[in-house]
Amino acid sequence: MKRQKDLFGYTPPEPVKLPTLILHQPDPQLWQETEDFLNSHCTKEELLRYAEALYAWLSNFEVMRAPADGNPVMATEVNVMTKSSSSKAEIARAVALVLADHNNKIEYLSSLTEQMLQLWHTVLLNIFVSQETAKKILQDNREIFTEERISYYRNSIVWARPELKWFTMSRCFSLNSRYSYYREYETYISIKNTIHAIFLPYICPEAFQQAEPVTQLPDGHWRFVELEADSHSHFQLFLSLMAQNELPVKKKGVGITEMKRAQKKMALAELYPGDGNEYRQNVRAYSYLQLLTLHETYISKGAKRSYEDTLLNLFSSFKTISYYLTGILYPHIKGLNRQITEYGYEAKLCQMLINWLHEVPEGWVCLRDVIGRIYAISNDPNKSRYIPLVYNPSNEDYSTDLRNEYSNAKIAASSYVMEFGYGGLQMCALLLASLGMAEIAFNEDNPCRSLPFENVEYMRLTPLGRYALGITDEYEAPKQQHEAYFELDPDRLIIRSLVNPNPYAQLLKDTSQPISRNRFETSAQSFLANCHSRSDVESKISIFREFIADKLPPLWEQFFQQLLQHCHPLSDDLNNYRHYKIDKNNSDLIQLITTNPEIRQMVIRAEGYRLLVKYEDLRKFENLLKKHGYLL
């Protein structure tokens, strides 16, 4: 049909025919579930923003939806997307049309530019991204968002591009602000849990891939540290220090002074030998002593266990010591307090690493891959995505200025995942290595930059680690190499130290008295110090044989046998007697008991006006007293 000219002789152009986009119609049940989910987790204002982000794409097409077993029909849901007059349920259903179907989400994401997808990836993994970083990623100098005042109490966020409306604007304290009543803020791009959970599997699919064991590390200069046998050999030394109360737990754990004193006595091998940095030079001793001391104080409470079972018990009750984990994982960060770490994300962070180690118990684990894995494991809109952050930096009530004292720099919200997530995972790996549960690969080509342990890149579990984390049920402890550290005098109970310094000299403080620099004298009194039962004596003898001398001269064998024979020489016979105490002012009763021949035969008198009567004579004793007017 020929188009008519108007009164002015102008022929209007034919309407532009939009290309057709056929969306997959979601499964009815899944569509309804997604609609209900969005309706309950989002405000109408948020749903309108998400709808506008989708509409910017859908408005370029004539949108149809195709049921799995039918012909395409017009997607009328799109028409209500951006109308504020639409009900919340209508908008939720329109958004769910795209988000409830796997293919539709892929179709939408394929419409985004490479830069926009990179911004999504960065926000999903870092949670807080500054405007400046976002502009660099998008290669666009325009402001990402601006604020327009609607009223005195409320501003409206205007986004530079409709695709950005999936994100939210977050305020965090500025690095330049100082402690005062009025604090300065910086603005960041963030994302809501709901959207984070929906898009993470599509933007970061690598996080959801099955963990594969790495058998060979990439080319580079690697330094390997494995301390399984060393950790075993020092456990009894540690218990000796605990018995002498040399590792008291204070407000934040074992004090630095006590830790350094104990480290010197135990001569623990370090993870960074010869490093003068205060955060690295004692990291192994600090981790080993802190964790084992907290276990003995709060979990085992003195129960006797082998080293491997001590670790098994420690990690099965790891949350018990979560209060102390902030200081253990982040010794270089100042400004953290209990209020802002009250959710215990530190223990959850360690547990997430342990969960992944369960999947690859015998292979190397790259710590750089674990952050995405943590998000994948906890990809639930009802769970917090802040685990790699330790806490939410936009929490205005509790946030404070945080400083990385290693790099001497304040910590920005955009670097929380690196500082707390990646840094915390590296320290978790060092904790396991300090206990002999893991082997660590240090990248010598990557010197530590902003984090004190940044060159810790790979780890894998030792047999001890697999047992302590419950992956295997059996474990064989490494055999200790017996060196001649001591010499026993065959004629006297005197021990001579053969090396100086002697790593096991500490054990002698619990059994012997020093009589010169390298000589110690043992007696029954010194050996029985801190012993309360036969099992304590047997344990001391066993430790003596293992660490002091395995072959004993006859004098020493006789000494130990005598100690065991003398354990509990007196038996408690009170179970056969009823115990009474007489009022010392009751002279008549005292005279009766001391003068009556029948009563005297059946009672045993003791000091302090006490009497013992056999249970078999008790009825006869009561009747005799009744005969003389006394009622028991």
Order of alpha helices (4+ residues) and beta strands (2+ residues): beta-alpha-alpha-beta-beta-alpha-alpha-alpha-beta-alpha-beta-beta-beta-beta-alpha-beta-alpha-beta-beta-alpha-alpha-alpha-alpha-beta-alpha-beta-alpha-beta-beta-alpha-beta-beta-alpha-beta-beta-alpha-beta-beta-alpha-alpha-alpha-beta-alpha-alpha-beta-beta-alpha
